[in-house]
Amino acid sequence: MNDHNNYTDSSFNLYQAYTYVLLLQLGKTTFNYAVVYKNRLLASGQHIDIKELSEPDLLIDLLSATYKKVIIGLPATNSTLVPKSIFDEDHVGEFASFLDVKDDEKVFAQTLDLQNVIVYKTDSALVSAVEKFNLQNTYYTAEGWIKAIKKSSPPDSNLYLNINKNTVEFLYFLSGSIRFYNTFQFENEDDLAYYTSFVCDELQLNPAYTALVLSGDIDAGDKNMLRLADFYPKIELNNLGVLELPEQFNGNKLLALAALSLCGSSEAL
């Protein structure tokens, strides 16, 4: 089926899986996947029940194939950025103490860019669901999205938003370096506008001169975009070309998933 939620290219062949890369982007209750050959999207699916990972049924063939690499993006129930200059792996527990880690959560730490390490916690059940794929290529779910934007040489006038249902991530670069990154839960378009204004105030960004660049679960002219347009005259969808996509796909919707393909690169942010 070829739509925004499910796609299979005519050349897709699981007998060739050893030449493909499987991207898995996990959420709390659902996950997205993409199968990539070189820079080309061969198959994808979105908003799939997370149980399919631990007890595969509809995707049993796809999830049991042997791939060249499996790259996994894990979500965070809470996170903090730590300056790389003061980060010490032997003291991860001290940084994690700020996250109020529960018994059913696990803590990860990884380099996010040249200046920052992200320490985050995630649900242990999600980790268990993907352990069979080898956790060596597991990353914070937004790392690819951040890396893709960094590679695009973002101007200081852009504020980037990635929206996933009721969660919004904000990213801002100043002189090419991460100045701000945070996530918020929102219930409606007014909440989204409020948090956007809050972030702009914190960063002292003038709405008249700030361009909002949107990706994720958003469409041109939907209620979230229209509400933001009441306050921000410059809004655009983020269609960075990370992968070669079929014509029917909106690049902004698959950006965070597609950008996982950039994770593990030897190129520093």
Buried (B, 14 or more C-beta within 10 A) or exposed (E): EEEEEEBBBEEBEBEEBEEBBBBBBBBBEBBBBBBBBEEBBBBBBBEBEBEBBBEEEEEEEBBEBEBEBBBBBBBBBBBBBBEEEEBEEEEBEEBBEEBEBEEEBBBBBEBBBEBBBBBBBBBEEBBEBBEEBEEEBBBBBBBBBBBBBBBBEBEBEBBBBBBBBEBBBBBBBEEEEBEBBBBBEBEEBEBBBBBBBEBBEEBEBEBEEBBBBBBBBBBEEEEBBEBBBEBBEBBEBBBBEBBEBEEEBBBBBBBBBBBBBBBBEEEEB
